């Protein structure tokens, strides 16, 4: 069972009450703040843009005929 929550004023607050019996053992894992969602998080497009223009040694028509080079379809 996984329960999610956050820290508020130094206390763990669960997003919803879980069916935890009194005295149950728990394990708390702190998630990296960069990996959680929020306004500072990079979008997939921003992360992929870092790789734009990095490919070397491609054929001149690679953008137009990428299906040919990847899957063997006829060239356009």
N, CA, C and O atoms as CSV, one atom per row, in Angstrom:
chain,resi,resn,atom,element,x,y,z
A,1,UNK,N,N,0.860,-1.172,0.000
A,1,UNK,CA,C,0.000,0.000,0.000
A,1,UNK,C,C,0.905,1.232,0.000
A,1,UNK,O,O,1.896,1.283,0.728
A,2,UNK,N,N,0.558,2.216,-0.815
A,2,UNK,CA,C,1.297,3.462,-0.872
A,2,UNK,C,C,0.356,4.606,-0.547
A,2,UNK,O,O,-0.711,4.732,-1.146
A,3,UNK,N,N,0.746,5.427,0.388
A,3,UNK,CA,C,-0.003,6.629,0.728
A,3,UNK,C,C,0.859,7.827,0.375
A,3,UNK,O,O,2.076,7.785,0.554
A,4,UNK,N,N,0.260,8.878,-0.115
A,4,UNK,CA,C,0.996,10.080,-0.508
A,4,UNK,C,C,0.673,11.210,0.457
A,4,UNK,O,O,-0.417,11.275,1.026
A,5,UNK,N,N,1.640,12.093,0.624
A,5,UNK,CA,C,1.431,13.222,1.509
A,5,UNK,C,C,2.483,14.284,1.296
A,5,UNK,O,O,3.191,14.280,0.290
A,6,UNK,N,N,2.583,15.190,2.245
A,6,UNK,CA,C,3.527,16.301,2.165
A,6,UNK,C,C,3.861,16.740,3.586
A,6,UNK,O,O,3.240,16.302,4.555
A,7,UNK,N,N,4.850,17.608,3.684
A,7,UNK,CA,C,5.273,18.139,4.976
A,7,UNK,C,C,4.654,19.520,5.169
A,7,UNK,O,O,4.740,20.373,4.285
A,8,UNK,N,N,4.037,19.734,6.311
A,8,UNK,CA,C,3.464,21.031,6.655
A,8,UNK,C,C,3.842,21.327,8.107
A,8,UNK,O,O,3.479,20.589,9.023
A,9,UNK,N,N,4.575,22.420,8.291
A,9,UNK,CA,C,5.037,22.805,9.631
A,9,UNK,C,C,5.787,21.674,10.321
A,9,UNK,O,O,5.634,21.457,11.523
A,10,UNK,N,N,6.606,20.949,9.543
A,10,UNK,CA,C,7.416,19.881,10.113
A,10,UNK,C,C,6.670,18.591,10.397
A,10,UNK,O,O,7.251,17.668,10.969
A,11,UNK,N,N,5.411,18.494,10.020
A,11,UNK,CA,C,4.596,17.298,10.261
A,11,UNK,C,C,4.251,16.643,8.923
A,11,UNK,O,O,4.085,17.337,7.920
A,12,UNK,N,N,4.144,15.330,8.903
A,12,UNK,CA,C,3.712,14.608,7.709
A,12,UNK,C,C,2.191,14.649,7.656
A,12,UNK,O,O,1.515,14.251,8.605
A,13,UNK,N,N,1.659,15.137,6.532
A,13,UNK,CA,C,0.216,15.215,6.333
A,13,UNK,C,C,-0.124,14.315,5.150
A,13,UNK,O,O,0.372,14.530,4.044
A,14,UNK,N,N,-0.965,13.311,5.376
A,14,UNK,CA,C,-1.382,12.425,4.297
A,14,UNK,C,C,-2.470,13.094,3.469
A,14,UNK,O,O,-3.296,13.836,4.000
A,15,UNK,N,N,-2.466,12.828,2.156
A,15,UNK,CA,C,-3.474,13.416,1.278
A,15,UNK,C,C,-4.862,12.888,1.610
A,15,UNK,O,O,-5.853,13.587,1.401
A,16,UNK,N,N,-4.946,11.686,2.115
A,16,UNK,CA,C,-6.218,11.140,2.583
A,16,UNK,C,C,-5.905,10.205,3.744
A,16,UNK,O,O,-4.799,9.672,3.835
A,17,UNK,N,N,-6.852,10.010,4.608
A,17,UNK,CA,C,-6.642,9.106,5.734
A,17,UNK,C,C,-6.526,7.685,5.219
A,17,UNK,O,O,-7.341,7.227,4.418
A,18,UNK,N,N,-5.511,7.005,5.687
A,18,UNK,CA,C,-5.320,5.622,5.280
A,18,UNK,C,C,-5.759,4.676,6.376
A,18,UNK,O,O,-5.823,5.050,7.548
A,19,UNK,N,N,-6.059,3.460,5.991
A,19,UNK,CA,C,-6.493,2.465,6.976
A,19,UNK,C,C,-5.295,1.872,7.712
A,19,UNK,O,O,-5.024,0.677,7.593
A,20,UNK,N,N,-4.592,2.684,8.456
A,20,UNK,CA,C,-3.405,2.221,9.161
A,20,UNK,C,C,-3.762,1.826,10.593
A,20,UNK,O,O,-4.306,2.635,11.345
A,21,UNK,N,N,-3.460,0.597,10.965
A,21,UNK,CA,C,-3.738,0.187,12.333
A,21,UNK,C,C,-2.729,0.835,13.290
A,21,UNK,O,O,-1.594,1.121,12.910
A,22,UNK,N,N,-3.149,1.054,14.504
A,22,UNK,CA,C,-2.283,1.635,15.530
A,22,UNK,C,C,-1.036,0.767,15.691
A,22,UNK,O,O,-1.133,-0.453,15.818
A,23,UNK,N,N,0.123,1.400,15.685
A,23,UNK,CA,C,1.384,0.691,15.867
A,23,UNK,C,C,1.960,0.079,14.602
A,23,UNK,O,O,2.965,-0.629,14.664
A,24,UNK,N,N,1.340,0.339,13.446
A,24,UNK,CA,C,1.842,-0.221,12.191
A,24,UNK,C,C,3.211,0.374,11.875
A,24,UNK,O,O,3.436,1.565,12.090
A,25,UNK,N,N,4.124,-0.449,11.367
A,25,UNK,CA,C,5.442,0.029,10.949
A,25,UNK,C,C,5.293,0.719,9.592
A,25,UNK,O,O,4.553,0.250,8.727
A,26,UNK,N,N,5.998,1.826,9.417
A,26,UNK,CA,C,5.935,2.566,8.157
A,26,UNK,C,C,7.348,2.882,7.690
A,26,UNK,O,O,8.290,2.895,8.482
A,27,UNK,N,N,7.477,3.133,6.403
A,27,UNK,CA,C,8.742,3.554,5.811
A,27,UNK,C,C,8.463,4.854,5.071
A,27,UNK,O,O,7.526,4.920,4.275
A,28,UNK,N,N,9.256,5.882,5.318
A,28,UNK,CA,C,9.057,7.186,4.684
A,28,UNK,C,C,10.220,7.426,3.732
A,28,UNK,O,O,11.385,7.330,4.117
A,29,UNK,N,N,9.889,7.738,2.486
A,29,UNK,CA,C,10.887,8.025,1.462
A,29,UNK,C,C,10.700,9.469,1.017
A,29,UNK,O,O,9.619,9.842,0.560
A,30,UNK,N,N,11.731,10.273,1.147
A,30,UNK,CA,C,11.662,11.675,0.726
A,30,UNK,C,C,11.950,11.727,-0.764
A,30,UNK,O,O,13.006,11.283,-1.217
A,31,UNK,N,N,11.009,12.269,-1.524
A,31,UNK,CA,C,11.162,12.386,-2.971
A,31,UNK,C,C,11.952,13.639,-3.298
A,31,UNK,O,O,11.836,14.653,-2.611
A,32,UNK,N,N,12.755,13.564,-4.345
A,32,UNK,CA,C,13.529,14.707,-4.802
A,32,UNK,C,C,12.576,15.809,-5.248
A,32,UNK,O,O,11.685,15.562,-6.061
A,33,UNK,N,N,12.750,16.995,-4.738
A,33,UNK,CA,C,11.854,18.105,-5.054
A,33,UNK,C,C,11.846,18.411,-6.549
A,33,UNK,O,O,10.833,18.884,-7.064
A,34,UNK,N,N,12.941,18.157,-7.260
A,34,UNK,CA,C,12.993,18.424,-8.696
A,34,UNK,C,C,12.111,17.480,-9.485
A,34,UNK,O,O,11.691,17.808,-10.594
A,35,UNK,N,N,11.819,16.301,-8.924
A,35,UNK,CA,C,11.024,15.315,-9.637
A,35,UNK,C,C,9.535,15.457,-9.369
A,35,UNK,O,O,8.728,14.840,-10.065
A,36,UNK,N,N,9.160,16.235,-8.402
A,36,UNK,CA,C,7.741,16.420,-8.126
A,36,UNK,C,C,7.181,17.473,-9.061
A,36,UNK,O,O,7.931,18.271,-9.625
A,37,UNK,N,N,5.884,17.480,-9.226
A,37,UNK,CA,C,5.271,18.421,-10.149
A,37,UNK,C,C,5.240,19.813,-9.538
A,37,UNK,O,O,5.222,19.975,-8.318
A,38,UNK,N,N,5.233,20.791,-10.393
A,38,UNK,CA,C,5.165,22.168,-9.942
A,38,UNK,C,C,5.495,23.116,-11.068
A,38,UNK,O,O,5.861,22.682,-12.161
A,39,UNK,N,N,5.369,24.408,-10.816
A,39,UNK,CA,C,5.602,25.385,-11.880
A,39,UNK,C,C,7.058,25.441,-12.336
A,39,UNK,O,O,7.329,25.912,-13.440
A,40,UNK,N,N,8.003,24.973,-11.519
A,40,UNK,CA,C,9.419,25.030,-11.884
A,40,UNK,C,C,9.847,23.845,-12.738
A,40,UNK,O,O,10.924,23.865,-13.334
A,41,UNK,N,N,9.015,22.818,-12.801
A,41,UNK,CA,C,9.390,21.596,-13.495
A,41,UNK,C,C,9.436,21.823,-14.998
A,41,UNK,O,O,8.558,22.467,-15.572
A,42,UNK,N,N,10.483,21.278,-15.631
A,42,UNK,CA,C,10.621,21.381,-17.081
A,42,UNK,C,C,9.585,20.488,-17.770
A,42,UNK,O,O,9.261,19.402,-17.291
A,43,UNK,N,N,9.088,20.963,-18.877
A,43,UNK,CA,C,8.181,20.141,-19.670
A,43,UNK,C,C,9.002,19.138,-20.477
A,43,UNK,O,O,10.222,19.262,-20.585
A,44,UNK,N,N,8.318,18.142,-21.042
A,44,UNK,CA,C,9.008,17.164,-21.874
A,44,UNK,C,C,9.675,17.858,-23.057
A,44,UNK,O,O,10.805,17.528,-23.415
A,45,UNK,N,N,8.985,18.810,-23.659
A,45,UNK,CA,C,9.549,19.546,-24.786
A,45,UNK,C,C,10.831,20.284,-24.413
A,45,UNK,O,O,11.783,20.295,-25.193
A,46,UNK,N,N,10.869,20.896,-23.242
A,46,UNK,CA,C,12.065,21.598,-22.793
A,46,UNK,C,C,13.216,20.629,-22.569
A,46,UNK,O,O,14.364,20.938,-22.889
A,47,UNK,N,N,12.911,19.458,-22.018
A,47,UNK,CA,C,13.973,18.473,-21.791
A,47,UNK,C,C,14.508,17.933,-23.114
A,47,UNK,O,O,15.713,17.730,-23.260
A,48,UNK,N,N,13.612,17.699,-24.087
A,48,UNK,CA,C,14.044,17.174,-25.377
A,48,UNK,C,C,14.794,18.220,-26.194
A,48,UNK,O,O,15.688,17.877,-26.968
A,49,UNK,N,N,14.440,19.486,-26.028
A,49,UNK,CA,C,15.085,20.555,-26.788
A,49,UNK,C,C,16.582,20.626,-26.516
A,49,UNK,O,O,17.336,21.111,-27.359
A,50,UNK,N,N,17.022,20.156,-25.365
A,50,UNK,CA,C,18.455,20.142,-25.044
A,50,UNK,C,C,19.233,19.259,-26.017
A,50,UNK,O,O,20.443,19.425,-26.173
A,51,UNK,N,N,18.539,18.313,-26.680
A,51,UNK,CA,C,19.200,17.389,-27.599
A,51,UNK,C,C,19.052,17.814,-29.056
A,51,UNK,O,O,19.600,17.159,-29.942
A,52,UNK,N,N,18.332,18.883,-29.319
A,52,UNK,CA,C,18.096,19.337,-30.688
A,52,UNK,C,C,19.415,19.739,-31.350
A,52,UNK,O,O,20.234,20.435,-30.750
A,53,UNK,N,N,19.607,19.296,-32.580
A,53,UNK,CA,C,20.790,19.666,-33.344
A,53,UNK,C,C,22.050,18.925,-32.946
A,53,UNK,O,O,23.138,19.313,-33.370
A,54,UNK,N,N,21.947,17.883,-32.154
A,54,UNK,CA,C,23.141,17.161,-31.676
A,54,UNK,C,C,23.533,15.996,-32.584
A,54,UNK,O,O,24.670,15.529,-32.521
A,55,UNK,N,N,22.609,15.516,-33.431
A,55,UNK,CA,C,22.902,14.361,-34.282
A,55,UNK,C,C,23.932,14.731,-35.337
A,55,UNK,O,O,23.873,15.811,-35.925
A,56,UNK,N,N,24.860,13.842,-35.568
A,56,UNK,CA,C,25.914,14.070,-36.567
A,56,UNK,C,C,25.942,12.896,-37.538
A,56,UNK,O,O,25.595,11.775,-37.168
A,57,UNK,N,N,26.349,13.147,-38.764
A,57,UNK,CA,C,26.543,12.090,-39.747
A,57,UNK,C,C,25.270,11.540,-40.354
A,57,UNK,O,O,25.276,10.429,-40.884
A,58,UNK,N,N,24.185,12.282,-40.291
A,58,UNK,CA,C,22.932,11.821,-40.886
A,58,UNK,C,C,22.889,12.173,-42.370
A,58,UNK,O,O,23.542,13.128,-42.791
A,59,UNK,N,N,22.121,11.411,-43.184
A,59,UNK,CA,C,21.954,11.772,-44.587
A,59,UNK,C,C,21.270,13.140,-44.708
A,59,UNK,O,O,20.529,13.549,-43.814
A,60,UNK,N,N,21.522,13.840,-45.812
A,60,UNK,CA,C,20.959,15.182,-45.992
A,60,UNK,C,C,19.433,15.183,-45.987
A,60,UNK,O,O,18.812,16.168,-45.586
A,61,UNK,N,N,18.833,14.087,-46.429
A,61,UNK,CA,C,17.372,14.018,-46.503
A,61,UNK,C,C,16.765,13.259,-45.312
A,61,UNK,O,O,15.647,12.754,-45.416
A,62,UNK,N,N,17.461,13.175,-44.223
A,62,UNK,CA,C,17.005,12.392,-43.068
A,62,UNK,C,C,15.683,12.912,-42.500
A,62,UNK,O,O,14.843,12.112,-42.087
A,63,UNK,N,N,15.481,14.220,-42.471
A,63,UNK,CA,C,14.239,14.747,-41.907
A,63,UNK,C,C,13.039,14.397,-42.785
A,63,UNK,O,O,11.957,14.108,-42.274
A,64,UNK,N,N,13.230,14.422,-44.103
A,64,UNK,CA,C,12.131,14.128,-45.022
A,64,UNK,C,C,11.885,12.626,-45.124
A,64,UNK,O,O,10.741,12.197,-45.274
A,65,UNK,N,N,12.934,11.830,-45.045
A,65,UNK,CA,C,12.817,10.385,-45.259
A,65,UNK,C,C,13.154,9.567,-44.014
A,65,UNK,O,O,13.703,8.470,-44.119
A,66,UNK,N,N,12.831,10.092,-42.852
A,66,UNK,CA,C,13.187,9.373,-41.624
A,66,UNK,C,C,12.511,8.001,-41.551
A,66,UNK,O,O,13.095,7.061,-41.012
A,67,UNK,N,N,11.291,7.868,-42.084
A,67,UNK,CA,C,10.629,6.561,-42.084
A,67,UNK,C,C,11.404,5.550,-42.939
A,67,UNK,O,O,11.454,4.363,-42.615
A,68,UNK,N,N,11.996,6.026,-44.016
A,68,UNK,CA,C,12.802,5.148,-44.864
A,68,UNK,C,C,13.998,4.634,-44.081
A,68,UNK,O,O,14.281,3.436,-44.096
A,69,UNK,N,N,14.704,5.529,-43.396
A,69,UNK,CA,C,15.924,5.140,-42.671
A,69,UNK,C,C,15.605,4.344,-41.412
A,69,UNK,O,O,16.411,3.514,-40.992
A,70,UNK,N,N,14.463,4.577,-40.811
A,70,UNK,CA,C,14.100,3.838,-39.587
A,70,UNK,C,C,13.413,2.513,-39.888
A,70,UNK,O,O,13.713,1.495,-39.265
A,71,UNK,N,N,12.472,2.530,-40.865
A,71,UNK,CA,C,11.609,1.377,-41.054
A,71,UNK,C,C,11.690,0.756,-42.456
A,71,UNK,O,O,11.072,-0.280,-42.700
A,72,UNK,N,N,12.441,1.369,-43.380
A,72,UNK,CA,C,12.590,0.813,-44.718
A,72,UNK,C,C,11.464,1.138,-45.687
A,72,UNK,O,O,11.356,0.508,-46.740
A,73,UNK,N,N,10.623,2.113,-45.349
A,73,UNK,CA,C,9.558,2.504,-46.289
A,73,UNK,C,C,10.181,3.199,-47.499
A,73,UNK,O,O,11.322,3.655,-47.424
A,74,UNK,N,N,9.448,3.288,-48.614
A,74,UNK,CA,C,10.000,3.980,-49.792
A,74,UNK,C,C,10.300,5.444,-49.495
A,74,UNK,O,O,9.602,6.083,-48.708
A,75,UNK,N,N,11.342,5.967,-50.128
A,75,UNK,CA,C,11.691,7.374,-49.967
A,75,UNK,C,C,10.633,8.261,-50.588
A,75,UNK,O,O,9.952,7.860,-51.532
A,76,UNK,N,N,10.494,9.471,-50.056
A,76,UNK,CA,C,9.534,10.450,-50.579
A,76,UNK,C,C,10.172,11.259,-51.675
A,76,UNK,O,O,9.529,12.139,-52.247
